[in-house]
């Protein structure tokens, strides 16, 4: 059996933890506000603790992001941080700041240290620097090409290497953009990025005190001049695996459990298929699984070196998918399934349930909308306010109903 790399999933909520575990992540990374790059994370310390306990019970690992660049004033709070680390008991800390790394080695000498993508590691020399500093794993920058990774792997055989395979791309080096901080006061390096690269731009010509607006001419490329497509290495997954990374990372701690579960599911199925028969591995079926997600379109980014022409979407920052989330299963009983909605559902629509470890989905036609609160029948129901519908067992294919469980995801056509 081929040794596969670890599949590493993001979790910005406790539901994302549970969904990542259900759909086959080997490890999960999470962070707390003030600790890491995701200042807007909604997850609490107690929820991270619960997520770690659930992951450990399932035989999975959890890495805690501690990848802020700390100012002197922030070291005053380190005793409290230290107590939190001991309380959570993660399997490793993800750091980027050399000062933070030294602090971790001094105060948590037995804690494995992973070097964050924020460190912008692009060479074997940098990997060896961090290895000598005490790191057990390095996350390579997204800007590293496949050929460069292979060279780094050969030069650094005795340290773990991690690469991003899926998620949003930043138009600056791994989140080091200053536009957000300069224009909106929201620092990208503290996880509060306003994503100005997704905005549509005009050119303003200033004449004395007045301004004359000069819209950028929108030819076939439009005017979204910095809008990157999303990274997706599924089409090149076989090459990725042949180069022997230790961990494949999915971006998205601010994403929904639907996104997390769907991406983990696609890559889990693809990895297992490759392990069964590398010679016959075909990524197309797994790309179809990813195409149900809302995205800005996909690119392999720096995989082959300089980014190709398809790396940016100059026309729009909107999703290119014709599908979106329908809901998440919250309960299964003798009567059927309860599903909390993520988008509006109309009577007569078909929804597709995504089963763990299965490429095929379970399709169900919702003959009528049954409100889970009061069993009242209505023509449609919108999402929000924990709105949920009941789906009777008889609407499911007989051989499939027993495969449905809480946290199973569902999607539908827009």
Secondary structure by P-SEA (a helix, b strand, c coil): ccccccbbbbbccaaaaaaaaaacccccccccccccccccccccaaaaaaaaaaaaaacbbbbbbcccccccccccaaaaaaaaaaaacccbbbbccaaaaaaaaaccccbbbbbccccccccaaaaaaaaaaccccccccccccaaaaaaaaaacccbbbbbbccccccccccccccccccccccccccccccccccbbbbbbbbcccbbbbbcccccccccccccccbbbcccaaaaaaaacccbbbbbbccccaaaaaaaaaaaaaaaaaaaaccccccaaaaaaaacccccccccccccccccccccccccccccccccccccccccccccbbbbbbcccccccbbbbbbbccccbbbbbbccccccccccccccccccccbbbbbbccccccccccccccccbbbbbcc
